[in-house]
């Protein structure tokens, strides 16, 4: 069996979710970095009021990076 190590740098992000398809014998794992949290089921929140969202001023921009390295 071959061993593979994965190093993921998500330091630009406040949250990371690890997930795979529910109920499936899926041969993968998703690594999803993000800034801001989704709505709680049944409790819709306006985009500007969502927990953890980052806000920029008009005309401002920001770049986020994620690095994935296999060993």
C-alpha positions in Angstrom: 0.0 0.0 0.0 1.3 3.5 -0.9 1.3 6.1 1.8 0.5 9.7 0.8 0.7 12.7 3.1 -1.3 15.9 2.4 -0.3 19.2 3.9 -2.9 22.0 3.6 -2.2 25.6 4.5 -5.5 27.4 5.1 -4.1 30.2 7.3 -6.1 32.9 5.3 -9.3 31.3 6.3 -11.2 31.3 9.6 -13.1 28.0 9.1 -12.4 24.7 7.4 -14.9 21.9 6.8 -13.9 18.3 6.0 -16.7 16.4 4.4 -17.6 13.6 2.0 -20.9 12.6 0.4 -23.3 11.6 3.1 -24.5 8.0 3.0 -22.0 7.0 0.3 -18.9 4.9 0.3 -17.1 7.8 -1.3 -13.4 7.4 -1.9 -12.6 11.1 -1.3 -12.5 13.7 1.4 -13.3 17.4 0.6 -11.3 20.1 2.4 -13.3 23.3 2.1 -11.8 26.5 3.7 -14.1 29.5 4.0 -14.7 32.7 5.9 -18.1 33.1 7.3 -20.6 30.5 8.5 -23.8 29.2 6.8 -27.3 29.6 8.2 -28.5 27.2 10.8 -31.2 25.0 9.3 -34.5 26.8 9.5 -33.0 30.2 10.6 -32.2 32.3 7.5 -30.0 35.3 8.1 -29.3 38.2 5.8 -25.9 38.0 4.1 -24.5 41.1 5.9 -25.5 39.7 9.3 -24.2 36.1 8.9 -21.9 35.0 11.7 -18.2 35.1 10.9 -18.5 36.9 7.6 -15.7 39.2 6.6 -16.7 42.6 5.2 -14.9 44.9 2.8 -15.5 48.6 2.1 -16.8 49.7 -1.3 -14.0 49.4 -3.9 -11.8 47.3 -1.5 -10.6 43.8 -2.4 -8.8 41.0 -0.6 -7.0 37.9 -1.9 -7.1 34.5 -0.1 -4.8 31.7 -0.8 -4.9 28.0 0.0 -1.9 25.7 -0.6 -2.1 21.9 -0.9 1.1 19.9 -1.0 1.4 16.1 -1.5 4.3 14.2 -0.1 
